[in-house]
Amino acid sequence: MVPFVGIFCVAMLINVGLTFRSSSYWNQFKIYMGYESPIAVEEESENLVLSENKNSDNTNEKAGAYKNLLVRYLIVYMLAALSDWLQGPYVYQLYSKYDFSQHDIAVLFVAGFGSSMVFGSFIGGLADSCGRKKFATLFAVIYGLSCCTKHFKDYNILLMGRILGGIATSLLFSVFDSWLIKAHATAGLSSYLSKSFSWMQYANSSVAIFSGLLANKAANLSDLRPYDKDSKSHLGSLFHVGGLVNPFDIALLSLILCGLAATFLWEENYGSPQEISSSNEVNKKQQSGLQSFQSAYNTIMRKTELVYCGLICSLFEGSMYIFVFMWTPSMKSLTELAGGDSSALPFGFIFSTFMVFSMAGSSLFSIMVEQQSVEKLGIQVFGVATVAFALMAISKNDFFTFLAFNLFEMCVGMYFPIMGTMKSSIVPEDQRAAIYNIFRIPLNVIVLFSLLTDMTPSQSFSLCVIMMGAAVYLMHQIMKIQACKSEPKEEGIENDPEMPVESIEEISAVDPDALLSPDTDKTD
C-alpha cells in the first residue's frame, strides 16, 4: 500500500523549503546566518531587478507598482480559478446522478471540448480588438450561465451548458494571460513577468486544494433533489437543488465576484503593440472574429518559432489532460493488482498531494530562472516529464507509479510559468489572445482523440512519452532559431533567422555571390 500520508508530508516539506528559498526572506536568512553581507545581498537583488531595466533609478517605486499590479491581477484570477476548480470534480458525478448513460455523458464532454476548439479559434481575436478586461467580465457571465444549467435535469440544457463552458475555458486560458502581459509592459515591469507567472501558478495550485475541500463539504451538506417533486408542473421536477449542485452554486458566486473585481480593479488594455491612430483603432475594433482568426493564423505560419511554440503547448497540455483522465483508473488497477481495496483510495488526499508538488514546481522555477533561460528550463522539464510518463507506462508497482505522478505534477508547476514567460516575448502583442486560442486547437484535437478512443492507461501514458519527446525536440529548435537571431550579422550577408546555418553554408559553396546583399558591388 502506498504511504500517502508520508508522501504528502514530504511534499509539504519540499514545498515549504523551495518557497522559502524563492522568497525575499532567503536574502534575510543569508544575512542572519552570516553567509553574505547586507551590501552584497542588496547589490545582487538590484542587479536581478535591473537586468531588463538598466535605466531605472527607483527600484523601490517599481517594486511597489509591481506588488499593486500583482495583487489586482491575482484577486481576479484566483476567483476565476476557484470557479473552475469547484466544478471539475463533480461534473461527471452530476451527470451520472441525473441517470444519463456513459455514452450520453461522453457526448457532453466532447461538446465542451469541441466548443472550446471552434469558438475559441476566433473569440480571442475579438478580445484583442475589443478589450481584454471586457472579455474577462464576459468570461464570468458565460461561465456563470453554464453553472446555472447544472440545476436542470434536461439533456439539451446541459448540452448548452457544456458549450458555454467550452467558450469560457477558452477565455480563461487566453484573456487573463494576455491582460497580465500587456499590463506589465504598459507599467514598465516586464522584468517581473516570469515572477508573476510563478505566483500565478502557485496561487492556482493553492486555490485547487482549497476548492477541493470546499466542494467536498458543500456536496455533502444535503442530497440532490427536485426543487418541488410534488409539483404538477414539469419545471418543478426538472429543476434540482442541493447535493452535487452546491459546488456549482458556489462557483457561480465566485464568478459574480470575479466579474465585479475585474470591472473595478483592472484597467482596459488592447492587443496593440504601440499607440495607434484613432481611425486605425476603429477599423481594428470593427474587424470580425473570422478576420482576426485568419490574420492570427497567417502570423503564426509566417513565424516558425510560433508554430513550434503552439505545438509545444498542445503536446504538453494534451498530455496533462490525458493524465487527468487516466491517473484514477491507473491507480485503481495497480492497487487491486497489489491486493488492496481500490474503493478505499483517498482520492481527495491524492489530489492535494498533486497540487502541493505543483506548487513546489512553481517555486523551483523562480529559483532556476535566475540562472537559466526559460528555453533551457523547458528542455529540462520536458525531459523529466518524458521520464515520468515512461515510468507510468511500464511500472506495475503502485508506489513507484504514484511517485511518477507527483514528478509530472512538479513539471506542471514549472511548465506554466516557463511557457507564459516565453510566449510573452514570442507572440505579437496585437494578436496575443487570438494566437493563444489558436494554440489550443491542436490541444482540443488531442483531448477529443483521448476521449473517443478506448486506450488503456498504459497505452495513454506511452503516447504521452512520444508527445513529450517531440516537445523536447521542438524546444531545442526554438533555441536554435533564437541563437541565430542573436548572432551579429556579418558585413554583406543578410542572415535569415529562420534559415539554418547549414543552409547558408550550402548556398555559399555553390554560389558565394548569392549571400551578398543587393547593395553590395560584386566587382569590388
N, C-alpha and C positions, 0 to 999 in steps of 0.2 A: 504493500500500500504506500502511496506517495505521501511523504510527510508535509502536507500542505501548510500546516501552521508554521513549521520550521522554515520552509522556503519563503513564506510571507514575511517572517521576522528578518531573515537575511536580506530580502528585497528592501524592507524598510531601512535597515542599516546602510545598505548601499546607496539608497536614495538620499538619506539624510547626509551621508558623507559627501556625495557628489554635489548636492545642493549647497552645502556649506562651502565646498571648495570653489564653486562657481559664483558665490555671492561676494559682496564687498567686505563682508566680515572676515574673509580669508586674509586680506591685507592687514586688518587689525590684529588678527591672530598671529601673523608672522612678526609684527612689531612687538606684540606682547611676549612672545617666546624668544625674542632676540635674534630671529633669523635674518631680519633685514632692518635697516634704519628707516625712520619715518620719511626722510628725504628721498631715499631710493624708491620706496613704495609709491610716494606721490608722483615722482617723475615717471615711473612705469605706468601708472593709471592715466596720466595726462597723455603719454605717448599713444596709448591704445585709443583714447577718445579722439585725439587729434590726427590719427593716421589718415583719415579721409577729409579732415577739415583743418588743414595746416594754417589757414589764415585766421582761425578763431582765436580770440583773445579773452574770452569769457566762458570758460568751461562750466562754471557753476550755474550760469544763466541757461546754458544749453541743457545741462542735467536737469534743471527744474522744469524746463519746457518739455523735455523728454518724458519725465515722470507724469506730467499732466496729460500728455498725449496718450501714454500707455494706459493710464487709469481710465481715461474716457473710452478708449477702444475696448479694453478688457471688460468693462461693465456691460457694454452692448454685446460683445462676442460671447461672454460666459452665459448670458441669458439665452442667447440663440443656441449655444451648445447644450445648455441644460434642457431646452425643449426637445432637442434631437435625441439626446441620450435617454430621456424619460420614456420615449415611445419605443425605442428599439427592442427591448427585451419582451414586450408584450403584444406586438403586432400579430405575430403568428398565433400566440395563445388565444387572443381575442377572436380571430377568425375561426379558430378551431372550436371555441366555445359557442360561436354562432352556428355550429354544425355544418360548416362548409367542408366539402371533400378536399382531399390532398391536391387534386388536380385544379379545383377552383382557387385554392389558396395560391398555388404556383402561378396561375394566370394573373392574380392580383399583384404578386411580386414582380412578375415580368412587365406588367403595365407600368409599375412605378419606375423601374429602370429604363424602360422604353421611352417613357415620358421625359425623363431626365436627358436621354440621348437626343430626342427630337426637338423639344422646346428649348433645352439648354444651348443648342447649337446657335441660336440667334438671339436669345434673351440677354446674353452677356453683352452683345453689341449695343443693345438698347440702353443697358446700364451705363456703358461708357459715354454715350452721347446725351442721355437724359439726366444722369447724375447717380452716383453710387449710393449716396445717402437715401435718395428716394426709393431705390430698389432694395436697400436693406430694410426699409419700412414695409415695402411691398412683400418682401420675404415673410415678415411677421404676419401680414394679413393672409397670404396664401397658405402658409403652414397652419395658421390658426383655423382656417376653414377646413383644412384636411383633418385636424383634430376633432372638429365638430362632427364630421361624418362618421366617426367611430361609434357614436351613440346609436346608429341606425343598423338594425339587422336586415339590411337590404343590400343585395349584391351590387346593384347598379350604383347606389350611393357610395358604397365602399370602394368601388372601382374608380369613381370620380375622385374620391379622397386620395387614392394612390397616385392618380395622375397629378393632382395638385401637389402632393408630397414630392413627386419627382421633380417638378418645376422648382419647388422651394429648395430642394437639395442642391440643384444646380446653382442657385443664387447664393446659398450658404458657402459653397466651396469656390466661389469666384469673386463675388462682390465685396465680401469682407476683407479678403487679402488685398484686392485692388485699392480699396479705400485706404487701408493701412499704409501701403507703399507710397501712394500719392501724398498722403498726409505727412509722411516723413520727409519726402522730397521738398514739399512746399515749406516746411518748417526748417529746412536745412539740417535735418537729423538723419541723413541716410546712413551715417556710420553706425548708428544704433540699431539698424534694421534687423541684423541677424540676432541680436539680443532680444528684440521684440518677438521674433518668431519663436525663439526658445521659450520665452514667457508664455506665449500663446499656446504652445503645445503642452507646457507644464500645467497651465490653467485648465486646458481641455481634459487632461487626464484626471486632475483633481475633481472637476465637475462630474466626470464619468463615475467616479467612486461614490460621490455624494448622491448623484441621481439614482444609482443602483439601489442604495439603501432607502432613499425616499420613495422610489417607485414600489419597491417591495412592501414597504409599510403601508402605502396607500392602497395597493391592490388587495391587501388582506384586511382592510378595515370593514368591508361588507361584501355581500355576494352580488354578482351581476344579476340584474332582474329587470323586467319591463317596467317602464315608468308607471303604468296603470294597467296591470294584467287583467283586471276585471272590466276594463273599458270595452265598450262595443265598437269603438272606432278603431280603424286599422292603425292610426298613428300611435295610439296608446300602447298597443302591443309591439309596435315596431321600434319605438324609442326606448333605449335601455340606459340604466344608470347604475352606479356603484361598481364594486369589484374591479375587474380589469379595465374599466373605462376611467377610473380615478386618475391613473398616471397621465392620461391624455388631457384631462381637465386641468391638472397642474401644469402640463406643458402649454396649454392654452393661456393660462395666467402668465407664465413666463414669457410667452410671445407678445402678449399685450405690453408687458413691462419693457421688453426688448424694443418694440416699435416706438414707445414713448421715449426711451432712453436715446435711441438713435436720432429722434427728432430734436431733442433738446441738447444733447451732448456733442453731436457730430456737426461739423460744417460740411457743406456740399463740396464735392470735387468731381471732376470730369476726366475723361480719357484724353487729355490734350498735353502734348509734350512741352508746349510753351504757350505763351499768351497769343491768342489768335483774334483776328478782327471779328467784329460783331456779325458781319454778313456771313463770314465763313462758319461762325458758330451756329447761326440759324440753319444754314444748309446742312451742317453736320447733325444737328438735332432732328432735322426732318428726314434723315436717312432711315430707310426702313430696316427692319430686323434682318431681312434676307440680304439686303445690300451690305449690311455690317458683317454678316457671316461670310459673304463672298470676298469682301475686302480683307477680313482677318485670315481667311483661308489662303488667299494669294500671298499675303505677307509671310505666312508660315512656309509655304512652298518655295519662296524665294530665298529663305534663310535656312541653311542645312542644320545649324545648331538648334533652331526652333523645332524642327522635325524630330531631332534626336531627343530634345527635352520633353516634348509631348509624349513620345513613345516611352521614355523612362517613367514618366508619371503614370501612364496607363499600365505598364508592366508591374510596377511596384504596388500601386493601389489595387490593381486587379488581383495580385497575389494576396494582398491584405484582405480583400473581400472573400476570396476563396478560403483563406484561413478562418475567417469569422464563421463561414458556413460549415467548415469541416472539423474544427477542433473539438466540438462537443461529441459527434459520433466517433471520432478517433479515440477520445479519452474514454468513452463508454466501452468500446470494443476492447481496448487494451486492459481496462480494469477487469472486465469479465474474463479475459484471457489469463490474467494473473490470479483468478479465483475470487475476485472481490465483488461487491454489490454495486453495480453502476448507478442504481437509483439513490444510493447514499452519497454520491459525489456532491461536495459543497460548491455548486456552480457559482454562487454569488461570491464566495471566498476566492475561488479561482480567478474570476473576472477582476476582483480587486487587486490580486497579485499581478495580473497582466498590466493593469493601469499604473501600479507602483513602479514596475520596471520601465514602462513608457515614460513616466516622469523622470526616472533616473537617466534615461537616454537623452532627454531634452537638456538636462543639466550637464551631461557629459559633452554634448555638442557645444555648450557655452564655454567649456574648458578647452576643447580641442580646436575650436575655430580661431583661437588666439594664435595658434602655431601653424595651422594648415589652411589651405584654401578649401572652400566648400566642395569643389570638384574632386579633390583628393579624398576628402572625407566621404563623399558619395561613393567612390570606388570601394573604399574600405567597408562601408556599411552594406553595400550591395553584396560584396564578397562574403561577409559574415552571414547575411540573410540567406545566401545560397547554401552555405554550410548548414544553417539551421533547418532549412527545408529538406536538405538531403538526409539529415538525422531523422526528421519526422517521417520521411518516406520509407526508410529502411529499418527503423527501430521497432522492435517488438516488446520493448520494456516501457511501462507507463512512466517510470521515474525519469528516464533519460528523454523520453518524448516531451514530458512536461517541462524539463529544463530547456529543450529546444524551443518550445512555445514561448517561454519567457525571454530567451535570447532574441527571438524575432521581434517580440514586443519592444525590447530595448532598441532594436533597429528602427522600429516605427517611430519611437520618440525622437530619434536623431534625424529621420528622413524628412519630416515636415519642415523643421527649420532650415535644413540643408536646401531643399528644393524651393522653399519660399524665398530664401536669400538669392539663390541662383536665378530663379525666374524674374526676380526684381530687376536684375541687370540685363537679362537676355530679351525679355518680352517688351515690345514697344508700349509706352505708357498710353498712347491714344487708342489702343485696341486691347488693352490688358484683359478686361473681363470677358470680351468676346473670344480671345485666344485661349484663355483658361477653360472656357466651356467647350471649345473645340477639342482641347486636350482630353476632355472627359468622354468624347465619343468612342474611341477605341476601348476605354475603360468599361463603358457600359456594354460594349460588344462582348468583352471577356466575361463580365458578370452574367450576362444573358446566356452565354455558352455554358458556364458552370451550372446555371440553374436548369437548363434544358437537357443537359446530358446526365447520365447516370453513372458518374465516376465514383470510385471508392476514395476514401481519404488518402490512401497511399498513392493512387494514381493522380489525384489532385495535387498533392504535395510534390510529386515528381514533375508535373507540369510547371509548378512554381519554381523548381530548380532551374529549368530551362529559361523561364522568364527572367529570373534574377541574373543568370549568366549573361543573357542578352543586355540587361541593364548595365552590367559592369562594362561590357564592350562599348555600348553607346556613350557612357560617361567618359570613357577613355578617348573616344572620338571627339567629344566636345572639348576635352582638354587639348587635343592636338590642334583643333581649329583656333582656339583662343591663344595657343602658343604661337601660331602663325601670325595672328593679328598683332601680337605684342612685339614681334621681331621688327627691328628697324628696316625700312626699305633701302635697298642698295640703289645707288645712282643709276638711272637709265633703265631700271627694271620695275615694272608695275606688278607688285605682288598681289595676287588674289588670295584672300584669307580662306576661301573655300577650296583652293587648289592645293592638293598635297605637294610636299616638297619633291617627291619622286617624279610627279608630272612635269614640274619645272625643269628638272634635270634632263628628262627625256626630250623635251622640246629644245633645250639648249644644245643637246648632242646632235639633233637633226638640223636645226637652223638657228644659230646663235642670234641672228638679227631679229628673230621673232620675239625675243624678250625685250627689245629696245622699245622705249616709249615712242609715240608718234612724233614728239617734238625733237627726238634725237637725230642728229645728222649722221647717217650711216657712212658717209665718206670720211668722217674725221678719223 
